[in-house]
Amino acid sequence: MKENDPRPIPRLRHVKPGQHVMLAHEAKLRKLICTDDKYGYFDGLKACLCTEVRTGLMQFGDGAGWRVKEPA
């Protein structure tokens, strides 16, 4: 992939249960509780795994695609 190639969009399917993420349409940090084949479950919220997430807490590259940034 070249540096100027567009990146794929980070989605909820890239997040593992127990990790924190911010959905693209929200400004609230949420912890993913669990997932099934189609949905991710948060406290009081069910979201499709194709829901976009904000890139601020995500990192891309190194052959691993999108993933949640590990705390420093």
Residue, then its C-alpha position, 0 to 999 in steps of 0.5 A: m500500500k502506498e502512502n497516498d492510498p486511501r485507508p479503509i474505514p475503521r469499524l466496530r468489527h476491528v474492536k475486541p470485547g473489553q476495549h474502549v472505542m468512540l463511535a463515529h457519530e458520538a463523543k462518548l467513550r464506550k467499552l465493548i462488552c461482547t459481540d456476536d455475528k452481526y452486533g457489538y454490545f455496550d452498556g445500553l447500546k447495540a451497534c452493527l459491527c459495520t458501524e464506523v468508529r473514530t480514528g483517534l483511538m485506533q491505529f492502522g498499519d504494520g500488516a495488522g489493519w485497524r486495531v485499538k491503540e494500546p495505552a502507553 
